[in-house]
Amino acid sequence: MDIKSTIQESINSLNENRSGILFVCDINLKLLGTVTDSDIRKGLGNNIDLSMPVSKIMNSNPVSISASVSDNEVRKRFIKTSLQSIPVINVTGKIVDYRLREEFSLLKRTKGNLMIMAGGFGSRMGKLTKLTPKPMLLVKEKPMIQHIIELAVDEGFEQVFISTHYLAKKIQSYFGTGSNFGIKINYIYEEKPLGTAGSFSRIPINEGPILVTNADILSTVGYSKLIDFHFLNSAAVTLAVKQHIIQHPFGVIRSDGIDFLECQEKPIWKTNINAGIYVLDAELKNLIEIDESIDMPTLIERAKKHYGRVKIFPLHENWIDLGDADVYAKES
């Protein structure tokens, strides 16, 4: 990628290739830096403009190897860095090749497990959920939860756990064991509502990351990108966030008491909202009491207090919360 390229162009390029990394070069192909999905997320977290040059977010001290490096040494580099690809350079710093993590089969990591929180009553949907659980409402001729499961299959996930309560049998009878959908499906039934996080304590997994999503969230984000980001930052919790922009309809006056400071004409407020997609380490189950009703924000606060490793994952991908009847009507 040329050093003059924009951050938006780097996003487009990363989406088109499978190496997980971009090499930023000058006109002579001399390596100047690298850009990964994680670099882009960190830039978005700092509210950087996508029209800015890629140099604003690139790693200017990238990992690279020479052509003479042994496979064993390359393997060690992959283990140490968690990169998916490492550039090979000659003595002048020019890129002559690259090595892929997938070349080393022992380093391949399973995408793990997905948990879908589908036990809610869907009260915001009104009469639509009187006889149908919200996750089974149709979006483009499929239950909304099916879109999530199909994305998990495409991403190579091994199994899905679906937490159910309201009209649970309708979900279970449709998906069954998951054999017709190409993935193993397990069900965690809540005898009583346990909030948006309570059923997490019942997942029969004791180590590693678990991707958790609300059943009414549809996004084009790659779930594996979330897990890679989680690993790379040694997080206990990674929560996806989406930038929400509000423009004030009036001019805003800032003052110190009765002393005028400035007038801001229809200012824009940018905030990050909870996107309803998370990666949680299995050890967080220990923070939930047996049969405790607990919401996800409370669990995240507990994780922050006990582990202190809570990271945000800014989304630039399409994202829709279908939990509102008006939004659902537009998308269905």
HELIX and SHEET records of a PDB file:
HELIX    1   1 ILE A    7  GLU A   16  1                                  10    
HELIX    2   2 ASP A   37  GLY A   45  1                                   9    
HELIX    3   3 VAL A   54  LYS A   56  5                                   3    
HELIX    4   4 ASP A   71  THR A   81  1                                  11    
HELIX    5   5 ARG A  101  GLU A  103  5                                   3    
HELIX    6   6 SER A  105  LEU A  107  5                                   3    
HELIX    7   7 SER A  123  THR A  129  5                                   7    
HELIX    8   8 LYS A  134  MET A  136  5                                   3    
HELIX    9   9 MET A  144  ASP A  154  1                                  11    
HELIX   10  10 ALA A  168  PHE A  175  1                                   8    
HELIX   11  11 SER A  179  PHE A  181  5                                   3    
HELIX   12  12 GLY A  198  ARG A  202  5                                   5    
HELIX   13  13 TYR A  223  LEU A  232  1                                  10    
HELIX   14  14 ALA A  282  LEU A  287  5                                   6    
HELIX   15  15 MET A  296  HIS A  306  1                                  11    
HELIX   16  16 ALA A  325  GLU A  331  1                                   7    
SHEET    1   A 2 ILE A  21  CYS A  25  0                                        
SHEET    2   A 2 LEU A  31  THR A  36 -1                                        
SHEET    1   B 3 ILE A  65  SER A  66  0                                        
SHEET    2   B 3 SER A  85  ILE A  89  1                                        
SHEET    3   B 3 ILE A  95  LEU A 100 -1                                        
SHEET    1   C 7 LYS A 184  TYR A 189  0                                        
SHEET    2   C 7 GLN A 159  THR A 164  1                                        
SHEET    3   C 7 ASN A 113  ALA A 118  1                                        
SHEET    4   C 7 PRO A 209  ASN A 214  1                                        
SHEET    5   C 7 ILE A 268  ASP A 281 -1                                        
SHEET    6   C 7 VAL A 237  GLN A 247 -1                                        
SHEET    7   C 7 VAL A 310  LEU A 315  1                                        
SHEET    1   D 2 LEU A 138  VAL A 139  0                                        
SHEET    2   D 2 LYS A 142  PRO A 143 -1                                        
SHEET    1   E 2 ILE A 217  SER A 219  0                                        
SHEET    2   E 2 TRP A 319  ASP A 321 -1                                        
SHEET    1   F 2 VAL A 252  ASP A 256  0                                        
SHEET    2   F 2 ASP A 259  GLN A 264 -1                                        
END                                                                             
